[in-house]
Amino acid sequence: MPRPKRSTFTSWRQPQRRTHRRVRTNVKQRSAPVYQSGIYVIENTVNGKQYVGRAKHFPQRWRTHRYELNHNIHINPKLQNGWNKYGPSAFVFRVLEHVPTDETLLKARETYWAAVLRPWYNIQNIGGTRLGQVMSAETRAKLSAAKKGQKPWLGKRHTVETRAKMSLASIGRKKPSMSSETRAKYREAGKRRFGWRHTDAARAKMSEASTGNKRCVGRVLSSETRAKISAAHQGKPGHFPSEETRTKLQAAADKRKGVPISAEQRAKISATLTGRPSPMRGVPLAEETKAKISATLTGHKYPPRSAEHRAKMAVKATGNTNWLGKHHTPEQLAKMREAQQVRRQDERDKREAARALTQGTLF
């Protein structure tokens, strides 16, 4: 006998309302998503050493690790050795943090956890950095031995296109200004190296390395190459500055003419030069240089020295026996007599001109 329609409708509606109410409750509980991607750690429970990595799907990543480790084909030799030594039961896989599937965010969080945990098993770059990679002394020795004698750029040059790109990239680029602290460090480092010399062992090694070096023997540079070298050295320290640079230097020197140096600045210059040997001491001047100096000083008169300056010179000269037992050469004496005669003649001419001007007989 069939059931009444009313009871059938009622029995169908009541479970439906309960099911609908239960589904809505579950939706509220899952409002916060749980990602299957993020940062994980594989830890050795015997010695506490860890491996940190990132994954887009935790179960799949752990299955991949176990497959490679069980088949002895894992890319990480340290983790593979630990797996072979302690066995699979000694390692546990734990999720450190759930992160959305974003490669940039995953790398950032992996770098963070690597900095916190300092995992021992990690040997590759962590999060795109060198964090956590520490080479042993044996590895560094092997790398050093492999690199010795290699000269990958020997005989090679950049192409014209590459040089043009490098030049274009450098145009308008200014070096960052150094802070006062950095400049002070440079000054201290320069003071420590002042007067420093290579040790005998270092000089012996340099001599041995240079012995037999005949790479430029018989090599004659073309006129074009010499012109390029000369143009490249224009304006550099130790070389003759260009005409424009000399003009700027002369203008700067003209501005400083007549400007007295303060006592503080003179004290600084004196303290800097005290005890410093002259770079030209013991270096003979070329004949051309001596001729230029002589031509420059001919007819040049120094300003009259003050009484204080003369007193200082007298104190310094007291007990000075540098010329004791020494004599000028005949050639030097002849030059000195000739120069003295020229000065005396100039003085007589000036006195005669002044006397004629006073008596009114000049015109």
C-alpha positions, 0 to 999 in steps of 0.5 A: 500500500503506498504511503500518503503524499504528505508524509513522503513530502515531509520525510524528504524536506527535513533531511534536506534542511539539515543537510543544507544547514550543515553545508553552510556551517562547513563553508564558514569553517573553511573561510581561511584557505590552507595552501599546499605550497610553502616552506618545509624542512627535512630534519635528521632526528639523530643529529638534528641537521636540517634541510630547508626547501620550498614546494608548490605541493608538499606531498608531491615534493616529499615523494620526489625527495624520497624517490631520489634518496632511495634510488641514490640519485639525489642532487644533494650529496650531503643529504644523500650521504645522511640518508644512506648512513642513518636510513629513511626512518631517521628523517622527518618532513615538516611544514614550516609555513604555508605560502601562496604559490608565488615564486618571488614570495616563496624565495623570500620566505625560504631565505628567511627560514634559512637565515633562522635555522641555518640548515646544514644539509643545504649546499645550493643557493637558498632563495637565489642567494649564497646563504647557507653555502659554506665550502670546506677547506678541501673544496676551496683548495680544489677550486684554487688548484683548478683555476691556477694557470687559467687565463681566459682573457689572454689574447682576447678583446671585446668586440667593437659593439661591446665596447660601444655599449660599455662606453654608452653605459658609462656616459654620465655615470658619476661615482658615488661620493665617499663619506667622511668616514670612508675617506678617513679610512683611506687616509689611515690605510695610506699612512700604514702603507707609506714606506712599506716594502716587499719582503725578501721572499716576496721580491724573490717570487716576483723576480722568479715570475718575471725571469724569462718574460719576453712577451714584448721582446722585439715588438714594435708598436705602430704609429697608430698604436702609439698615438692611441696610447698617448691620447689615452694617457693625456691628463692622467697623473704622471703624464703631461696634461692637455692644453685645456687642463693646463689652462684650467690649472693656470686659472686656478693658480692665478686665483690663488696668487696673493692669497696667504696660507693660514697658519692652520693649513701650513701646520697641516702641510708640515705635519703631512710632509714631516718624515716623508722622504722626497720622491726625487731623492737620488734620482738624477735630473735629465739634461732637458729638465735641468735646461728647463729649470734654468730657463725658468729661473733666469731673471727670476727674483725671489721676494725679500725674506722677512726677519723671522724667516732669515732667523729660521734659516740661520738656526737650520744652517747652524752646524750644517756641514753638508758642504764641508770639504766639498768644492764646486767644479770649474764649470759650475764656478764659471757659470756662477761668475757669469751669472754674477756678472750679468746681475751686476751689469743689470744693477749698473744699468738700472742705476744709470737709468735712474740717475739720468731720469733724475737729472732730466737728461734721459730725453 
